[in-house]
Amino acid sequence: MKKNRIDEKNKKPPGTDLAGESYLHMVFRRFRRHHLAAVSLIVLGVIVCAALLSPVIAPYEPNEIAGPFAQAPSRDFWLGTDQIGRDMFSRLLYATRISLLVGVMATAISTVIGVLLGLVAGYFGGLADMIIMRFTDMVMSFPYILLVLVAAAIFRPGLWNIILILGFVDWPGIARLVRGNVLGLRETNFVKGSLVAGMPLRHILFSEILPNTVAPILVYATSVLALSILDEAALSFLGQGVQPPTASLGNMLNGAQSLTVLTKQPWLWLPPGLVIVCIVIAINFIGDALRDALDPNGGR
């Protein structure tokens, strides 16, 4: 009798044992095992917060001529000034916000396009699948950077144009990923059960199939986000992306093309270069950790 009371007292409530652990809690626990990803998440969070709060944090307006030309870092100008006297720290904050905006919006556009085309191709198959996949193969057959440069040269360079260009170029990988998942999911019992029950197509695609493909889409989107930020920086560096006087990390590096700037004025190119490196590395570490954390076959 006494032993039974002890067992009842020590009995765990439902859902507290490992077998009853919620999915989100399991993902979070797996994610925390990746110490580099946890640190990267903190670093990325600090950078994003600083970019969002740039109107509050920045001591000067990004286009304001606030000091001498090309002044080295000092107490008044933490990162110095550029060739026309604008505060580099203020411009770096606003440039980070612009580059993150380009990356997030381009990733969102490419993800939506890729998911929709992948769902249609994978679920319906047949002619629709053949047309969509052949078009996807055609887009992927072009050299990526050449395709982006040609599109940027055809359309007028600018913030929203570069977002649309990157968004409409980065979708093929997501489309192929979603199609591959849908091909397997459409043969599962819960999808066939929804068909037998007379559920509408919208419900089957977006309530039954899509939620089961969110994990690989989320992991792949992190790589697209990092790639979009790098592409924006490259295009802006070449003068085909975000145009001055709007500051972006890419066009801040544009002034580093001369040997004098590279060797004698490192404050003009080193800070934006380091921010790009930190953002891309952090996103990649987070993506790797998400891949392992969301893997249903991964260890507990």
QUIWOGI-V221253 format. One record per residue. SS is DSSP state (a for helix, b for strand, c for the rest). OMEGA is omega in whole degrees, -180 to 180 (NA if undefined). NEAR is the number of other C-alpha atoms within 8 Angstrom. Layout:
ss->SS omega->OMEGA near->NEAR
ss->SS omega->OMEGA near->NEAR
This chain:
ss->c omega->-180 near->4
ss->a omega->179 near->5
ss->a omega->179 near->6
ss->a omega->179 near->7
ss->a omega->179 near->8
ss->a omega->179 near->8
ss->a omega->180 near->8
ss->a omega->-179 near->7
ss->a omega->-178 near->6
ss->a omega->-179 near->6
ss->c omega->-179 near->6
ss->c omega->177 near->6
ss->c omega->-178 near->5
ss->c omega->176 near->6
ss->c omega->-179 near->9
ss->c omega->177 near->8
ss->c omega->-175 near->8
ss->c omega->-178 near->6
ss->c omega->-179 near->5
ss->c omega->-179 near->8
ss->c omega->-180 near->10
ss->c omega->-177 near->7
ss->a omega->-179 near->6
ss->a omega->178 near->6
ss->a omega->178 near->8
ss->a omega->179 near->11
ss->a omega->-180 near->10
ss->a omega->-180 near->9
ss->a omega->178 near->9
ss->a omega->-179 near->11
ss->a omega->-178 near->13
ss->a omega->178 near->9
ss->c omega->180 near->6
ss->c omega->-174 near->9
ss->a omega->178 near->7
ss->a omega->178 near->7
ss->a omega->178 near->14
ss->a omega->177 near->11
ss->a omega->179 near->8
ss->a omega->179 near->13
ss->a omega->178 near->11
ss->a omega->180 near->8
ss->a omega->180 near->10
ss->a omega->177 near->12
ss->a omega->178 near->8
ss->a omega->-180 near->8
ss->a omega->-180 near->10
ss->a omega->179 near->10
ss->a omega->179 near->8
ss->a omega->179 near->10
ss->a omega->-179 near->11
ss->a omega->-178 near->8
ss->c omega->-177 near->8
ss->a omega->176 near->12
ss->a omega->180 near->7
ss->a omega->-175 near->6
ss->a omega->-173 near->7
ss->c omega->180 near->10
ss->c omega->-179 near->6
ss->c omega->171 near->8
ss->c omega->-174 near->9
ss->c omega->-178 near->10
ss->c omega->-179 near->8
ss->c omega->174 near->9
ss->b omega->-169 near->8
ss->c omega->-176 near->8
ss->c omega->180 near->9
ss->c omega->-180 near->8
ss->c omega->173 near->10
ss->c omega->179 near->11
ss->c omega->179 near->10
ss->c omega->179 near->10
ss->c omega->-179 near->11
ss->c omega->180 near->8
ss->c omega->-180 near->5
ss->c omega->-180 near->5
ss->c omega->-171 near->12
ss->c omega->180 near->9
ss->c omega->180 near->12
ss->c omega->177 near->15
ss->b omega->-180 near->18
ss->c omega->-173 near->12
ss->c omega->179 near->7
ss->c omega->172 near->9
ss->c omega->178 near->14
ss->b omega->-178 near->15
ss->b omega->-176 near->17
ss->a omega->179 near->13
ss->a omega->179 near->11
ss->a omega->180 near->13
ss->a omega->179 near->13
ss->a omega->179 near->13
ss->a omega->180 near->12
ss->a omega->179 near->13
ss->a omega->178 near->13
ss->a omega->179 near->13
ss->a omega->180 near->13
ss->a omega->-179 near->11
ss->a omega->176 near->13
ss->a omega->177 near->10
ss->a omega->178 near->8
ss->a omega->-179 near->14
ss->a omega->-177 near->15
ss->a omega->-178 near->9
ss->a omega->178 near->10
ss->a omega->178 near->16
ss->a omega->179 near->14
ss->a omega->-180 near->9
ss->a omega->-179 near->11
ss->a omega->179 near->15
ss->a omega->179 near->12
ss->a omega->-180 near->8
ss->a omega->-179 near->11
ss->a omega->-180 near->15
ss->a omega->-179 near->11
ss->a omega->-180 near->9
ss->a omega->178 near->11
ss->a omega->178 near->15
ss->a omega->-178 near->14
ss->a omega->-178 near->12
ss->a omega->-176 near->14
ss->a omega->-175 near->14
ss->a omega->-175 near->10
ss->a omega->-180 near->8
ss->c omega->175 near->10
ss->a omega->-176 near->6
ss->a omega->-180 near->6
ss->a omega->179 near->10
ss->a omega->-178 near->12
ss->a omega->-179 near->10
ss->a omega->-177 near->8
ss->a omega->-178 near->10
ss->a omega->177 near->10
ss->a omega->176 near->8
ss->a omega->177 near->8
ss->a omega->179 near->10
ss->a omega->180 near->9
ss->a omega->179 near->8
ss->a omega->-178 near->9
ss->a omega->-179 near->9
ss->a omega->178 near->6
ss->c omega->172 near->8
ss->c omega->-170 near->7
ss->a omega->-175 near->7
ss->a omega->177 near->6
ss->a omega->179 near->8
ss->a omega->180 near->10
ss->a omega->-179 near->11
ss->a omega->179 near->10
ss->a omega->178 near->8
ss->a omega->179 near->9
ss->a omega->179 near->14
ss->a omega->-179 near->9
ss->a omega->-179 near->6
ss->c omega->-178 near->7
ss->c omega->180 near->7
ss->c omega->-180 near->12
ss->c omega->-175 near->10
ss->a omega->-174 near->10
ss->a omega->176 near->6
ss->a omega->180 near->11
ss->a omega->176 near->14
ss->a omega->-179 near->12
ss->a omega->180 near->10
ss->a omega->-179 near->12
ss->a omega->179 near->13
ss->a omega->-178 near->14
ss->a omega->179 near->11
ss->a omega->-172 near->11
ss->c omega->-173 near->11
ss->c omega->-173 near->12
ss->a omega->-179 near->12
ss->a omega->179 near->8
ss->a omega->179 near->16
ss->a omega->180 near->16
ss->a omega->179 near->11
ss->a omega->-179 near->11
ss->a omega->179 near->15
ss->a omega->-180 near->15
ss->a omega->178 near->9
ss->a omega->-178 near->10
ss->a omega->179 near->14
ss->a omega->177 near->10
ss->a omega->-175 near->8
ss->a omega->-176 near->9
ss->c omega->179 near->10
ss->c omega->-178 near->8
ss->c omega->-176 near->8
ss->a omega->-176 near->6
ss->a omega->176 near->7
ss->a omega->178 near->13
ss->a omega->177 near->10
ss->a omega->177 near->8
ss->a omega->177 near->10
ss->a omega->180 near->9
ss->a omega->-179 near->7
ss->c omega->177 near->6
ss->c omega->179 near->6
ss->c omega->179 near->9
ss->c omega->-178 near->6
ss->a omega->180 near->6
ss->a omega->180 near->7
ss->a omega->-179 near->9
ss->a omega->-176 near->13
ss->a omega->-170 near->10
ss->a omega->179 near->9
ss->a omega->-179 near->9
ss->a omega->-175 near->11
ss->a omega->-174 near->13
ss->a omega->180 near->10
ss->a omega->180 near->8
ss->a omega->176 near->7
ss->a omega->-176 near->11
ss->a omega->-176 near->8
ss->a omega->179 near->9
ss->a omega->177 near->9
ss->a omega->-179 near->12
ss->a omega->180 near->8
ss->a omega->-179 near->12
ss->a omega->-179 near->10
ss->a omega->178 near->11
ss->a omega->178 near->12
ss->a omega->177 near->11
ss->a omega->178 near->10
ss->a omega->179 near->13
ss->a omega->-180 near->13
ss->a omega->-180 near->10
ss->a omega->178 near->13
ss->a omega->177 near->14
ss->a omega->180 near->10
ss->a omega->177 near->9
ss->a omega->180 near->15
ss->a omega->-179 near->14
ss->a omega->-179 near->9
ss->a omega->179 near->13
ss->a omega->176 near->15
ss->a omega->-180 near->13
ss->c omega->179 near->9
ss->c omega->-179 near->10
ss->c omega->-177 near->13
ss->c omega->179 near->16
ss->c omega->-173 near->17
ss->c omega->173 near->13
ss->c omega->8 near->6
ss->c omega->177 near->5
ss->c omega->-176 near->8
ss->c omega->169 near->15
ss->c omega->-179 near->16
ss->a omega->-180 near->15
ss->a omega->-178 near->14
ss->a omega->171 near->17
ss->a omega->176 near->13
ss->a omega->-177 near->13
ss->a omega->-179 near->11
ss->a omega->-178 near->10
ss->a omega->-179 near->10
ss->a omega->180 near->8
ss->c omega->-179 near->7
ss->a omega->-180 near->7
ss->a omega->179 near->7
ss->a omega->-178 near->12
ss->a omega->-173 near->11
ss->a omega->-171 near->7
ss->a omega->-179 near->6
ss->c omega->-176 near->11
ss->a omega->179 near->9
ss->a omega->179 near->10
ss->a omega->-176 near->16
ss->c omega->-177 near->13
ss->a omega->180 near->8
ss->a omega->178 near->10
ss->a omega->177 near->13
ss->a omega->179 near->10
ss->a omega->178 near->8
ss->a omega->178 near->9
ss->a omega->-180 near->11
ss->a omega->-179 near->8
ss->a omega->-179 near->10
ss->a omega->-176 near->11
ss->a omega->179 near->12
ss->a omega->180 near->9
ss->a omega->180 near->13
ss->a omega->180 near->15
ss->a omega->177 near->11
ss->a omega->179 near->11
ss->a omega->178 near->13
ss->a omega->177 near->12
ss->a omega->180 near->10
ss->a omega->178 near->11
ss->a omega->179 near->10
ss->a omega->180 near->11
ss->a omega->-177 near->10
ss->a omega->-177 near->13
ss->a omega->-179 near->9
ss->c omega->-179 near->7
ss->c omega->-180 near->4
ss->c omega->-179 near->4
ss->c omega->179 near->8
ss->c omega->-180 near->3
ss->c omega->NA near->4
